[in-house]
Amino acid sequence: MKQPILVKLKMKKIYKSSLTLIGLLFIIVTSLGLMYLFYDRVLDNDSDIEVNGALSINYIDGKKFNIESNSTKNIELSVSNASSNVNYYNIGFMQVRGTGTYKIIFEDKVVMEGDLKTIDEISTEYISIDAGETKDYVLEITNTSTDNLKGVLNIRNQNGKIITFSDTILKNVTPSTDSLTKVGDEEALEDEGLIKSSDDIGVTYYFRGNVQNNYVSFANLLWRIVRINGDGTIRLVLNEPTETISSYYTTDNPAFEFDKSNIKEFLETWYQDKLSDYTNYIANSKFCSDINADGSNTYLAYTRIMTNKIPTFNCLGTIINNNIGLLTVDEVILAGASPSSNNQSFYLYNSSIEEPWYTMSGAKGSDSSLNMFMVGINGNILDNISGNLYRNVRPVINLIKNIEMTGTGTISDPYRMIDN
């Protein structure tokens, strides 16, 4: 009579064991599902959190952006290095549709800014991040069109250094820390090479003297490299002047500032005619409208260059963000000119140029007239020609930093885009 009771007890134990096993299986399956969802989210390129090698990237406000017309949006993101080694990355944009500008802000400072390009673009240089470090950014994106501005943020883990145009230049030319001649006072007659200095943004490298390896063939035109800007873009000046001449301002509209000037309109018309097919490779960069009076009939640039002889790459006038402009008189002096003598040896001198050409710096003037600094036909600095006269123009552009170039920079082997 006891046997059925034993059977019931055994069945009860088996039943309990089965329930326990089923419960454990449920927990395991649920955990695996959650882990899979998390893993899938982390590795999904469209997710807000990505693991890319040793880097963890948190797109706090989302990886994709969609900004309404004529408005600005701040997007936060962070990059963390979970490894025990230093790592490197770039910040960039992909799949941009529309027209807009960006600012990359780190520790409350704008470290990079420019136009958004329709090509996938790396916007920053090679950024290092220490072991265990986290870096927080704010990306300020402004839609400048009447349509929505869309795009995708892209943080790239860089295991190997990308070869930018500035890398190619620095590989071909070893920079020095000092010029051979006294900048601002003496003309540079010999090839003084590439010299390290600083500008408003960071470290700049400029060519000085009788340089023979700074030629660039771009947009079917021949240019000379003036310098590597502090943000890694490359400043070029046209080797020849434009086919037609221009005044800086007109007597019926004496607008001296570049943004309102006659020469800005002239340059932008020339840009559309010659460079519109290459706009994705041209940066919207900082130019310096150096039109500041010192309270008398002389301008601050005159005092700085002609009296004190201390040229600088830092803009002491008004910064203009544009895709085309002119050199400042400071940049001409740093390239090898002298404020008091001719120089037919430095690279900005061109024997085929038969008229003076404009800079972006004012020299002397009054409320109704202004003499602009110009470069004379003998490579000399002129301060006595009115800006309402028609003279030569040598446009200046800045190439984006991640453009790939080949060549050695000589006249027979100028730098060229690899896909040209």
PAMARSE-729128 format. One record per residue (C-alpha): residue number from 1; residue in three letters; chain; y, x, z. Coordinates in nm, 2 decimals. Each point is the difference from the previous one (the first is absolute). Layout:
REM residues N
(torza NUM,"ALA","A",(Y,X,Z))
...
REM end
This chain:
REM residues 420
(torza 1,"MET","A",(0.00,0.00,0.00))
(torza 2,"LYS","A",(0.24,0.30,0.05))
(torza 3,"GLN","A",(-0.05,0.13,-0.36))
(torza 4,"PRO","A",(0.25,-0.24,-0.16))
(torza 5,"ILE","A",(0.27,0.10,0.25))
(torza 6,"LEU","A",(-0.05,0.37,-0.09))
(torza 7,"VAL","A",(0.03,-0.09,-0.37))
(torza 8,"LYS","A",(0.32,-0.19,0.07))
(torza 9,"LEU","A",(0.15,0.29,0.20))
(torza 10,"LYS","A",(-0.09,0.24,-0.29))
(torza 11,"MET","A",(0.16,-0.23,-0.25))
(torza 12,"LYS","A",(0.31,-0.03,0.21))
(torza 13,"LYS","A",(0.03,0.38,0.02))
(torza 14,"ILE","A",(-0.05,0.03,-0.38))
(torza 15,"TYR","A",(0.27,-0.27,-0.05))
(torza 16,"LYS","A",(0.25,0.18,0.22))
(torza 17,"SER","A",(-0.08,0.33,-0.17))
(torza 18,"SER","A",(0.06,-0.16,-0.34))
(torza 19,"LEU","A",(0.33,-0.15,0.11))
(torza 20,"THR","A",(0.11,0.34,0.13))
(torza 21,"LEU","A",(-0.11,0.17,-0.32))
(torza 22,"ILE","A",(0.19,-0.26,-0.21))
(torza 23,"GLY","A",(0.31,0.05,0.21))
(torza 24,"LEU","A",(-0.01,0.37,-0.04))
(torza 25,"LEU","A",(-0.05,-0.03,-0.38))
(torza 26,"PHE","A",(0.30,-0.24,-0.01))
(torza 27,"ILE","A",(0.22,0.24,0.19))
(torza 28,"ILE","A",(-0.11,0.29,-0.23))
(torza 29,"VAL","A",(0.06,-0.20,-0.32))
(torza 30,"THR","A",(0.34,-0.12,0.12))
(torza 31,"SER","A",(0.10,0.35,0.10))
(torza 32,"LEU","A",(-0.11,0.14,-0.33))
(torza 33,"GLY","A",(0.19,-0.27,-0.18))
(torza 34,"LEU","A",(0.32,0.08,0.19))
(torza 35,"MET","A",(-0.05,0.37,-0.05))
(torza 36,"TYR","A",(-0.05,-0.06,-0.37))
(torza 37,"LEU","A",(0.31,-0.21,-0.02))
(torza 38,"PHE","A",(0.21,0.26,0.18))
(torza 39,"TYR","A",(-0.15,0.28,-0.21))
(torza 40,"ASP","A",(0.06,-0.19,-0.32))
(torza 41,"ARG","A",(0.36,-0.07,0.11))
(torza 42,"VAL","A",(0.07,0.36,0.08))
(torza 43,"LEU","A",(-0.13,0.13,-0.33))
(torza 44,"ASP","A",(0.15,-0.28,-0.21))
(torza 45,"ASN","A",(0.29,0.14,-0.20))
(torza 46,"ASP","A",(0.19,-0.32,0.04))
(torza 47,"SER","A",(-0.03,-0.01,0.38))
(torza 48,"ASP","A",(0.27,0.08,0.26))
(torza 49,"ILE","A",(-0.20,0.28,0.16))
(torza 50,"GLU","A",(-0.17,0.27,-0.20))
(torza 51,"VAL","A",(-0.20,0.31,0.10))
(torza 52,"ASN","A",(0.05,0.27,-0.26))
(torza 53,"GLY","A",(-0.19,0.31,0.11))
(torza 54,"ALA","A",(0.15,0.11,0.33))
(torza 55,"LEU","A",(0.30,-0.22,-0.04))
(torza 56,"SER","A",(0.04,-0.35,0.13))
(torza 57,"ILE","A",(0.27,-0.20,-0.17))
(torza 58,"ASN","A",(0.14,-0.31,0.15))
(torza 59,"TYR","A",(0.20,-0.21,-0.24))
(torza 60,"ILE","A",(0.16,-0.20,0.29))
(torza 61,"ASP","A",(0.19,-0.24,-0.22))
(torza 62,"GLY","A",(-0.27,-0.01,-0.28))
(torza 63,"LYS","A",(-0.08,0.24,-0.28))
(torza 64,"LYS","A",(0.13,-0.24,-0.27))
(torza 65,"PHE","A",(0.37,-0.11,-0.02))
(torza 66,"ASN","A",(0.16,-0.29,-0.18))
(torza 67,"ILE","A",(0.38,0.00,0.04))
(torza 68,"GLU","A",(0.23,-0.28,-0.12))
(torza 69,"SER","A",(0.29,0.07,-0.23))
(torza 70,"ASN","A",(0.30,0.19,0.14))
(torza 71,"SER","A",(-0.15,0.05,0.34))
(torza 72,"THR","A",(-0.12,0.29,0.22))
(torza 73,"LYS","A",(-0.32,0.02,0.21))
(torza 74,"ASN","A",(-0.10,0.26,0.26))
(torza 75,"ILE","A",(-0.37,0.08,0.00))
(torza 76,"GLU","A",(-0.15,0.20,0.29))
(torza 77,"LEU","A",(-0.31,0.22,-0.03))
(torza 78,"SER","A",(-0.16,0.29,0.19))
(torza 79,"VAL","A",(-0.22,0.29,-0.08))
(torza 80,"SER","A",(-0.24,0.15,0.26))
(torza 81,"ASN","A",(-0.20,0.32,-0.01))
(torza 82,"ALA","A",(-0.33,-0.05,0.19))
(torza 83,"SER","A",(-0.14,0.35,-0.08))
(torza 84,"SER","A",(0.05,0.33,0.18))
(torza 85,"ASN","A",(0.17,0.16,-0.30))
(torza 86,"VAL","A",(0.33,-0.03,-0.18))
(torza 87,"ASN","A",(-0.02,-0.25,-0.29))
(torza 88,"TYR","A",(0.23,-0.09,-0.29))
(torza 89,"TYR","A",(0.11,-0.31,-0.18))
(torza 90,"ASN","A",(0.26,-0.16,-0.24))
(torza 91,"ILE","A",(0.17,-0.33,0.01))
(torza 92,"GLY","A",(0.03,-0.19,-0.33))
(torza 93,"PHE","A",(0.01,-0.33,-0.18))
(torza 94,"MET","A",(-0.24,-0.16,-0.25))
(torza 95,"GLN","A",(0.01,-0.31,-0.23))
(torza 96,"VAL","A",(0.37,-0.05,0.03))
(torza 97,"ARG","A",(0.13,-0.30,-0.18))
(torza 98,"GLY","A",(0.37,-0.05,0.00))
(torza 99,"THR","A",(0.31,0.21,0.07))
(torza 100,"GLY","A",(0.09,0.14,0.34))
(torza 101,"THR","A",(0.08,0.30,0.22))
(torza 102,"TYR","A",(-0.17,0.14,0.30))
(torza 103,"LYS","A",(0.08,0.21,0.31))
(torza 104,"ILE","A",(-0.26,0.17,0.21))
(torza 105,"ILE","A",(0.12,0.02,0.36))
(torza 106,"PHE","A",(-0.16,0.23,0.26))
(torza 107,"GLU","A",(0.14,0.04,0.35))
(torza 108,"ASP","A",(0.30,-0.20,-0.10))
(torza 109,"LYS","A",(0.09,0.24,-0.28))
(torza 110,"VAL","A",(-0.03,-0.07,-0.38))
(torza 111,"VAL","A",(-0.24,0.27,-0.12))
(torza 112,"MET","A",(-0.03,-0.13,-0.36))
(torza 113,"GLU","A",(0.16,-0.27,-0.22))
(torza 114,"GLY","A",(0.01,-0.10,-0.36))
(torza 115,"ASP","A",(-0.09,-0.25,-0.27))
(torza 116,"LEU","A",(-0.34,-0.17,-0.01))
(torza 117,"LYS","A",(-0.18,0.10,-0.31))
(torza 118,"THR","A",(-0.24,-0.22,-0.21))
(torza 119,"ILE","A",(-0.24,0.30,-0.02))
(torza 120,"ASP","A",(-0.21,0.09,0.31))
(torza 121,"GLU","A",(0.23,0.25,0.18))
(torza 122,"ILE","A",(-0.03,0.24,0.29))
(torza 123,"SER","A",(0.33,-0.03,0.18))
(torza 124,"THR","A",(-0.03,0.27,0.26))
(torza 125,"GLU","A",(-0.09,0.37,0.00))
(torza 126,"TYR","A",(-0.31,0.13,0.17))
(torza 127,"ILE","A",(0.03,-0.13,0.36))
(torza 128,"SER","A",(-0.20,0.18,0.28))
(torza 129,"ILE","A",(-0.13,-0.18,0.31))
(torza 130,"ASP","A",(-0.13,0.18,0.30))
(torza 131,"ALA","A",(-0.33,-0.07,0.17))
(torza 132,"GLY","A",(0.02,-0.32,0.21))
(torza 133,"GLU","A",(0.35,-0.07,-0.12))
(torza 134,"THR","A",(0.13,-0.34,-0.11))
(torza 135,"LYS","A",(0.31,-0.04,-0.23))
(torza 136,"ASP","A",(0.19,-0.33,-0.02))
(torza 137,"TYR","A",(0.20,-0.10,-0.31))
(torza 138,"VAL","A",(0.23,-0.28,-0.11))
(torza 139,"LEU","A",(0.02,-0.06,-0.37))
(torza 140,"GLU","A",(0.32,-0.18,-0.10))
(torza 141,"ILE","A",(-0.05,-0.16,-0.34))
(torza 142,"THR","A",(0.28,-0.18,-0.18))
(torza 143,"ASN","A",(-0.05,-0.24,-0.30))
(torza 144,"THR","A",(0.29,0.06,-0.24))
(torza 145,"SER","A",(-0.11,-0.25,-0.26))
(torza 146,"THR","A",(0.00,-0.38,-0.03))
(torza 147,"ASP","A",(-0.39,-0.01,-0.01))
(torza 148,"ASN","A",(-0.24,0.07,0.29))
(torza 149,"LEU","A",(-0.08,0.36,0.06))
(torza 150,"LYS","A",(-0.37,0.07,0.06))
(torza 151,"GLY","A",(-0.20,0.31,0.07))
(torza 152,"VAL","A",(-0.26,0.18,0.21))
(torza 153,"LEU","A",(0.06,0.27,0.25))
(torza 154,"ASN","A",(-0.23,0.30,-0.04))
(torza 155,"ILE","A",(-0.06,0.28,0.26))
(torza 156,"ARG","A",(-0.21,0.28,-0.16))
(torza 157,"ASN","A",(-0.20,0.24,0.20))
(torza 158,"GLN","A",(0.05,0.34,-0.17))
(torza 159,"ASN","A",(-0.29,0.24,0.03))
(torza 160,"GLY","A",(0.14,0.22,-0.27))
(torza 161,"LYS","A",(0.37,0.06,-0.08))
(torza 162,"ILE","A",(0.14,-0.19,-0.30))
(torza 163,"ILE","A",(0.16,0.22,-0.25))
(torza 164,"THR","A",(0.35,-0.13,-0.04))
(torza 165,"PHE","A",(0.27,0.13,-0.23))
(torza 166,"SER","A",(0.16,0.19,0.29))
(torza 167,"ASP","A",(-0.34,0.15,0.08))
(torza 168,"THR","A",(-0.02,0.13,-0.36))
(torza 169,"ILE","A",(0.35,0.15,0.01))
(torza 170,"LEU","A",(-0.06,0.17,0.34))
(torza 171,"LYS","A",(-0.33,0.13,-0.13))
(torza 172,"ASN","A",(0.17,0.16,-0.31))
(torza 173,"VAL","A",(0.31,0.12,0.19))
(torza 174,"THR","A",(0.00,0.16,0.34))
(torza 175,"PRO","A",(0.31,-0.12,0.19))
(torza 176,"SER","A",(0.23,0.23,0.20))
(torza 177,"THR","A",(0.21,-0.08,0.30))
(torza 178,"ASP","A",(0.32,0.17,-0.11))
(torza 179,"SER","A",(0.19,0.04,-0.33))
(torza 180,"LEU","A",(0.08,0.34,-0.14))
(torza 181,"THR","A",(0.37,-0.08,-0.03))
(torza 182,"LYS","A",(0.24,-0.17,0.23))
(torza 183,"VAL","A",(-0.02,-0.37,-0.08))
(torza 184,"GLY","A",(0.34,-0.17,-0.03))
(torza 185,"ASP","A",(0.18,0.33,-0.07))
(torza 186,"GLU","A",(-0.20,0.21,-0.25))
(torza 187,"GLU","A",(-0.14,-0.11,-0.33))
(torza 188,"ALA","A",(-0.38,0.05,-0.05))
(torza 189,"LEU","A",(-0.05,0.20,-0.32))
(torza 190,"GLU","A",(-0.36,0.10,0.06))
(torza 191,"ASP","A",(-0.31,-0.22,0.05))
(torza 192,"GLU","A",(0.00,-0.07,0.37))
(torza 193,"GLY","A",(-0.29,-0.23,-0.02))
(torza 194,"LEU","A",(-0.08,-0.29,0.23))
(torza 195,"ILE","A",(0.18,-0.01,0.34))
(torza 196,"LYS","A",(-0.09,-0.20,0.31))
(torza 197,"SER","A",(0.28,-0.21,0.16))
(torza 198,"SER","A",(0.05,-0.35,0.14))
(torza 199,"ASP","A",(0.16,-0.33,-0.10))
(torza 200,"ASP","A",(0.05,-0.34,0.15))
(torza 201,"ILE","A",(-0.37,-0.08,-0.01))
(torza 202,"GLY","A",(-0.18,0.33,0.08))
(torza 203,"VAL","A",(-0.10,0.33,-0.15))
(torza 204,"THR","A",(0.13,0.06,-0.36))
(torza 205,"TYR","A",(-0.07,0.28,-0.24))
(torza 206,"TYR","A",(0.27,0.08,-0.26))
(torza 207,"PHE","A",(0.01,0.22,-0.31))
(torza 208,"ARG","A",(0.28,0.26,-0.02))
(torza 209,"GLY","A",(0.12,0.24,-0.26))
(torza 210,"ASN","A",(-0.13,0.09,-0.34))
(torza 211,"VAL","A",(-0.33,-0.19,0.04))
(torza 212,"GLN","A",(-0.24,-0.02,-0.29))
(torza 213,"ASN","A",(-0.28,-0.21,0.15))
(torza 214,"ASN","A",(0.16,-0.33,0.09))
(torza 215,"TYR","A",(-0.03,-0.19,-0.34))
(torza 216,"VAL","A",(-0.15,-0.35,-0.01))
(torza 217,"SER","A",(-0.09,-0.20,-0.30))
(torza 218,"PHE","A",(0.03,-0.37,0.10))
(torza 219,"ALA","A",(0.06,-0.31,-0.20))
(torza 220,"ASN","A",(0.03,0.21,-0.32))
(torza 221,"LEU","A",(0.30,0.18,0.15))
(torza 222,"LEU","A",(0.04,0.35,0.14))
(torza 223,"TRP","A",(0.11,0.03,0.37))
(torza 224,"ARG","A",(0.06,0.27,0.26))
(torza 225,"ILE","A",(-0.13,-0.03,0.36))
(torza 226,"VAL","A",(0.28,0.02,0.24))
(torza 227,"ARG","A",(-0.20,-0.03,0.32))
(torza 228,"ILE","A",(-0.29,-0.15,0.19))
(torza 229,"ASN","A",(0.17,-0.26,0.22))
(torza 230,"GLY","A",(-0.07,-0.04,0.36))
(torza 231,"ASP","A",(-0.22,-0.31,-0.07))
(torza 232,"GLY","A",(-0.21,0.18,-0.25))
(torza 233,"THR","A",(0.16,-0.15,-0.31))
(torza 234,"ILE","A",(0.11,0.24,-0.28))
(torza 235,"ARG","A",(0.37,0.01,-0.11))
(torza 236,"LEU","A",(0.05,0.06,-0.37))
(torza 237,"VAL","A",(0.32,0.05,-0.20))
(torza 238,"LEU","A",(0.00,-0.05,-0.38))
(torza 239,"ASN","A",(0.01,0.34,-0.18))
(torza 240,"GLU","A",(0.25,-0.14,-0.26))
(torza 241,"PRO","A",(0.28,-0.25,0.05))
(torza 242,"THR","A",(-0.04,-0.35,-0.12))
(torza 243,"GLU","A",(0.09,-0.07,-0.37))
(torza 244,"THR","A",(0.32,-0.18,0.09))
(torza 245,"ILE","A",(0.26,0.08,0.26))
(torza 246,"SER","A",(0.15,-0.21,0.28))
(torza 247,"SER","A",(0.28,-0.02,0.25))
(torza 248,"TYR","A",(-0.07,-0.02,0.37))
(torza 249,"TYR","A",(0.24,-0.29,0.05))
(torza 250,"THR","A",(0.25,-0.18,-0.22))
(torza 251,"THR","A",(0.38,-0.04,0.05))
(torza 252,"ASP","A",(-0.02,-0.37,0.01))
(torza 253,"ASN","A",(-0.27,0.01,0.26))
(torza 254,"PRO","A",(0.04,0.32,0.21))
(torza 255,"ALA","A",(-0.33,-0.05,0.19))
(torza 256,"PHE","A",(-0.08,0.35,0.13))
(torza 257,"GLU","A",(-0.32,-0.08,0.20))
(torza 258,"PHE","A",(-0.31,0.04,-0.22))
(torza 259,"ASP","A",(-0.13,-0.35,0.07))
(torza 260,"LYS","A",(0.31,-0.15,-0.16))
(torza 261,"SER","A",(0.07,0.27,-0.26))
(torza 262,"ASN","A",(0.00,0.00,-0.38))
(torza 263,"ILE","A",(-0.24,0.29,0.00))
(torza 264,"LYS","A",(-0.26,-0.19,0.19))
(torza 265,"GLU","A",(0.00,-0.27,-0.26))
(torza 266,"PHE","A",(-0.02,0.27,-0.27))
(torza 267,"LEU","A",(-0.30,0.16,0.17))
(torza 268,"GLU","A",(-0.19,-0.32,0.05))
(torza 269,"THR","A",(0.04,-0.09,-0.36))
(torza 270,"TRP","A",(-0.13,0.34,-0.10))
(torza 271,"TYR","A",(-0.29,-0.04,0.25))
(torza 272,"GLN","A",(-0.11,-0.33,-0.16))
(torza 273,"ASP","A",(0.02,0.16,-0.35))
(torza 274,"LYS","A",(-0.19,0.32,0.08))
(torza 275,"LEU","A",(-0.20,-0.05,0.32))
(torza 276,"SER","A",(-0.10,-0.37,0.03))
(torza 277,"ASP","A",(-0.36,0.07,-0.10))
(torza 278,"TYR","A",(-0.03,0.26,0.28))
(torza 279,"THR","A",(0.15,-0.19,0.29))
(torza 280,"ASN","A",(-0.32,0.01,0.20))
(torza 281,"TYR","A",(0.03,0.37,0.02))
(torza 282,"ILE","A",(0.36,0.01,0.11))
(torza 283,"ALA","A",(0.09,-0.03,0.36))
(torza 284,"ASN","A",(0.29,-0.21,0.14))
(torza 285,"SER","A",(0.15,0.29,0.19))
(torza 286,"LYS","A",(0.31,0.10,0.19))
(torza 287,"PHE","A",(0.30,0.12,-0.19))
(torza 288,"CYS","A",(0.32,0.10,0.16))
(torza 289,"SER","A",(0.33,-0.15,-0.11))
(torza 290,"ASP","A",(0.23,0.27,0.14))
(torza 291,"ILE","A",(0.34,-0.18,-0.03))
(torza 292,"ASN","A",(0.15,0.05,0.35))
(torza 293,"ALA","A",(0.37,0.09,0.03))
(torza 294,"ASP","A",(0.11,0.22,0.29))
(torza 295,"GLY","A",(0.33,-0.19,0.04))
(torza 296,"SER","A",(0.19,0.21,-0.25))
(torza 297,"ASN","A",(-0.04,0.04,-0.38))
(torza 298,"THR","A",(-0.31,0.21,0.05))
(torza 299,"TYR","A",(-0.35,-0.13,0.06))
(torza 300,"LEU","A",(-0.25,0.11,0.26))
(torza 301,"ALA","A",(-0.22,0.15,-0.27))
(torza 302,"TYR","A",(0.29,0.22,-0.11))
(torza 303,"THR","A",(0.06,0.13,0.35))
(torza 304,"ARG","A",(-0.38,0.06,0.05))
(torza 305,"ILE","A",(-0.05,0.18,-0.34))
(torza 306,"MET","A",(0.33,0.17,-0.09))
(torza 307,"THR","A",(0.14,0.08,0.34))
(torza 308,"ASN","A",(-0.29,0.03,0.24))
(torza 309,"LYS","A",(-0.27,0.08,-0.26))
(torza 310,"ILE","A",(-0.28,-0.17,0.19))
(torza 311,"PRO","A",(-0.20,-0.22,-0.24))
(torza 312,"THR","A",(-0.27,-0.22,0.14))
(torza 313,"PHE","A",(-0.28,-0.23,-0.11))
(torza 314,"ASN","A",(0.09,-0.25,0.28))
(torza 315,"CYS","A",(0.21,-0.28,-0.14))
(torza 316,"LEU","A",(0.34,0.00,0.17))
(torza 317,"GLY","A",(0.12,-0.29,-0.22))
(torza 318,"THR","A",(-0.17,-0.34,-0.07))
(torza 319,"ILE","A",(-0.37,-0.01,-0.06))
(torza 320,"ILE","A",(-0.09,-0.20,-0.31))
(torza 321,"ASN","A",(-0.36,-0.11,-0.06))
(torza 322,"ASN","A",(-0.05,0.00,-0.38))
(torza 323,"ASN","A",(-0.24,0.10,-0.27))
(torza 324,"ILE","A",(0.26,0.22,-0.18))
(torza 325,"GLY","A",(0.31,0.19,0.09))
(torza 326,"LEU","A",(0.17,0.34,-0.02))
(torza 327,"LEU","A",(-0.01,0.33,0.18))
(torza 328,"THR","A",(0.25,0.06,0.28))
(torza 329,"VAL","A",(0.22,0.31,-0.02))
(torza 330,"ASP","A",(-0.19,0.14,0.29))
(torza 331,"GLU","A",(-0.33,-0.02,-0.20))
(torza 332,"VAL","A",(0.17,0.19,-0.28))
(torza 333,"ILE","A",(0.13,0.27,0.24))
(torza 334,"LEU","A",(-0.35,0.03,0.16))
(torza 335,"ALA","A",(-0.15,0.03,-0.35))
(torza 336,"GLY","A",(0.21,0.32,-0.05))
(torza 337,"ALA","A",(0.36,-0.09,-0.10))
(torza 338,"SER","A",(0.30,0.15,0.18))
(torza 339,"PRO","A",(0.32,-0.19,0.09))
(torza 340,"SER","A",(0.21,0.28,-0.14))
(torza 341,"SER","A",(-0.18,0.16,-0.30))
(torza 342,"ASN","A",(-0.20,-0.06,-0.31))
(torza 343,"ASN","A",(-0.37,0.01,-0.02))
(torza 344,"GLN","A",(-0.18,0.00,-0.33))
(torza 345,"SER","A",(-0.33,0.11,0.15))
(torza 346,"PHE","A",(-0.11,-0.27,0.24))
(torza 347,"TYR","A",(-0.24,-0.27,-0.12))
(torza 348,"LEU","A",(0.26,-0.28,-0.01))
(torza 349,"TYR","A",(0.21,0.19,-0.26))
(torza 350,"ASN","A",(-0.08,-0.11,-0.36))
(torza 351,"SER","A",(0.17,0.18,-0.29))
(torza 352,"SER","A",(-0.03,-0.32,-0.22))
(torza 353,"ILE","A",(0.22,-0.20,0.24))
(torza 354,"GLU","A",(0.35,0.00,-0.13))
(torza 355,"GLU","A",(0.18,-0.22,0.24))
(torza 356,"PRO","A",(0.01,-0.01,0.39))
(torza 357,"TRP","A",(-0.24,-0.23,0.17))
(torza 358,"TYR","A",(0.04,-0.23,0.30))
(torza 359,"THR","A",(-0.13,0.04,0.35))
(torza 360,"MET","A",(-0.01,-0.28,0.26))
(torza 361,"SER","A",(0.27,0.17,0.22))
(torza 362,"GLY","A",(0.37,-0.06,0.02))
(torza 363,"ALA","A",(0.25,0.29,0.02))
(torza 364,"LYS","A",(0.36,-0.11,0.01))
(torza 365,"GLY","A",(0.18,-0.33,-0.06))
(torza 366,"SER","A",(0.20,-0.29,0.12))
(torza 367,"ASP","A",(-0.04,-0.38,0.03))
(torza 368,"SER","A",(0.01,-0.04,-0.38))
(torza 369,"SER","A",(-0.14,0.32,-0.14))
(torza 370,"LEU","A",(-0.27,0.25,0.09))
(torza 371,"ASN","A",(-0.11,0.34,-0.13))
(torza 372,"MET","A",(-0.38,0.02,0.01))
(torza 373,"PHE","A",(-0.18,0.33,0.04))
(torza 374,"MET","A",(-0.14,0.10,-0.33))
(torza 375,"VAL","A",(-0.20,0.30,-0.14))
(torza 376,"GLY","A",(0.18,0.19,-0.27))
(torza 377,"ILE","A",(-0.14,0.13,-0.33))
(torza 378,"ASN","A",(-0.02,0.35,0.16))
(torza 379,"GLY","A",(-0.20,-0.12,0.31))
(torza 380,"ASN","A",(0.32,-0.01,0.21))
(torza 381,"ILE","A",(0.11,-0.27,0.25))
(torza 382,"LEU","A",(0.30,-0.21,-0.11))
(torza 383,"ASP","A",(0.21,-0.21,0.23))
(torza 384,"ASN","A",(0.30,-0.08,-0.22))
(torza 385,"ILE","A",(-0.13,-0.26,-0.25))
(torza 386,"SER","A",(0.07,-0.37,0.05))
(torza 387,"GLY","A",(-0.30,-0.22,0.04))
(torza 388,"ASN","A",(0.14,-0.25,-0.25))
(torza 389,"LEU","A",(-0.06,0.24,-0.29))
(torza 390,"TYR","A",(-0.31,-0.01,-0.22))
(torza 391,"ARG","A",(-0.22,0.30,0.07))
(torza 392,"ASN","A",(-0.37,0.10,-0.01))
(torza 393,"VAL","A",(-0.27,-0.16,0.22))
(torza 394,"ARG","A",(-0.32,0.16,0.11))
(torza 395,"PRO","A",(-0.22,-0.28,0.16))
(torza 396,"VAL","A",(-0.21,0.07,0.31))
(torza 397,"ILE","A",(-0.32,-0.17,0.10))
(torza 398,"ASN","A",(-0.27,0.05,0.27))
(torza 399,"LEU","A",(-0.37,-0.01,-0.09))
(torza 400,"ILE","A",(-0.23,-0.17,0.25))
(torza 401,"LYS","A",(-0.20,0.23,0.22))
(torza 402,"ASN","A",(-0.36,-0.08,-0.10))
(torza 403,"ILE","A",(0.06,0.06,-0.37))
(torza 404,"GLU","A",(-0.26,0.25,-0.14))
(torza 405,"MET","A",(0.14,0.28,-0.22))
(torza 406,"THR","A",(-0.14,0.29,-0.19))
(torza 407,"GLY","A",(0.17,0.31,-0.14))
(torza 408,"THR","A",(0.18,0.30,0.14))
(torza 409,"GLY","A",(0.36,-0.11,-0.04))
(torza 410,"THR","A",(0.10,0.25,-0.28))
(torza 411,"ILE","A",(0.18,-0.11,-0.31))
(torza 412,"SER","A",(-0.32,0.05,-0.20))
(torza 413,"ASP","A",(-0.22,-0.17,0.26))
(torza 414,"PRO","A",(0.22,-0.25,0.19))
(torza 415,"TYR","A",(-0.14,-0.23,0.26))
(torza 416,"ARG","A",(-0.14,-0.32,-0.15))
(torza 417,"MET","A",(-0.17,-0.31,0.14))
(torza 418,"ILE","A",(-0.38,0.04,-0.02))
(torza 419,"ASP","A",(-0.04,-0.34,-0.17))
(torza 420,"ASN","A",(0.27,0.08,-0.26))
REM end
